Amino acid sequence: MKKKLGPLMFQFEYLNKQKMSGLSEFVDHFEAFLEKIDRKYLYGVELRNPNYLKKPFFEFIKRNQLAMVFLQGYYMSPIKSVFSEFKDNMKGATVIRLHGPERSGIEEKTGGNWSKIVEPKDEELDDVVEIVNYFKK
């Protein structure tokens, strides 16, 4: 199946100080984990803590040949601003996830009916196109 797989993504919840002391501890633990897994696959990392989106995180991504997983939504910084600041530190595969706001709020607005768009984000599409075009070079 390897030929048919994209990045296998590790998705992390918001890691507050009670769960993880900070980015340095996260990187240390994750690099120790990477030493133990089969590296023939491409892995990606999705964080839900905007405080971790700093140069050391992108150095970690690059050093370990991981895919950056951009998350648009929740409490994350806009992907355009993260991309603009750190694009020179990113190479290779990239994933863009356009989540939107917290799910329970949307479920309340839709009554659980997922058959239509309730909060269009058309203004963000140009940013996504710019990021995709940058990485397809």
TAVEN-V716872 format. One record per residue. N is the residue number from 1. RES is the residue in one letter. NEAR is the number of other ideal C-beta (glycine too) atoms within 12 Angstrom. Layout:
N;RES;NEAR  N;RES;NEAR
This chain:
1;M;8  2;K;11  3;K;8  4;K;6  5;L;15  6;G;18  7;P;25  8;L;23  9;M;25  10;F;27  11;Q;21  12;F;26  13;E;18  14;Y;22  15;L;26  16;N;16  17;K;13  18;Q;9  19;K;15  20;M;23  21;S;16  22;G;20  23;L;28  24;S;18  25;E;17  26;F;33  27;V;29  28;D;17  29;H;21  30;F;28  31;E;21  32;A;13  33;F;18  34;L;22  35;E;12  36;K;10  37;I;17  38;D;11  39;R;14  40;K;12  41;Y;22  42;L;27  43;Y;29  44;G;30  45;V;40  46;E;35  47;L;37  48;R;30  49;N;27  50;P;24  51;N;22  52;Y;35  53;L;34  54;K;23  55;K;19  56;P;22  57;F;34  58;F;29  59;E;21  60;F;29  61;I;41  62;K;23  63;R;17  64;N;27  65;Q;21  66;L;37  67;A;29  68;M;40  69;V;34  70;F;43  71;L;33  72;Q;31  73;G;25  74;Y;28  75;Y;20  76;M;30  77;S;24  78;P;25  79;I;39  80;K;25  81;S;18  82;V;31  83;F;30  84;S;19  85;E;19  86;F;29  87;K;23  88;D;13  89;N;24  90;M;34  91;K;21  92;G;20  93;A;26  94;T;37  95;V;32  96;I;35  97;R;24  98;L;26  99;H;25  100;G;24  101;P;19  102;E;17  103;R;15  104;S;12  105;G;15  106;I;21  107;E;15  108;E;13  109;K;18  110;T;17  111;G;11  112;G;12  113;N;12  114;W;13  115;S;8  116;K;11  117;I;14  118;V;18  119;E;18  120;P;11  121;K;20  122;D;12  123;E;13  124;E;24  125;L;17  126;D;14  127;D;24  128;V;25  129;V;18  130;E;19  131;I;30  132;V;19  133;N;14  134;Y;23  135;F;21  136;K;11  137;K;11
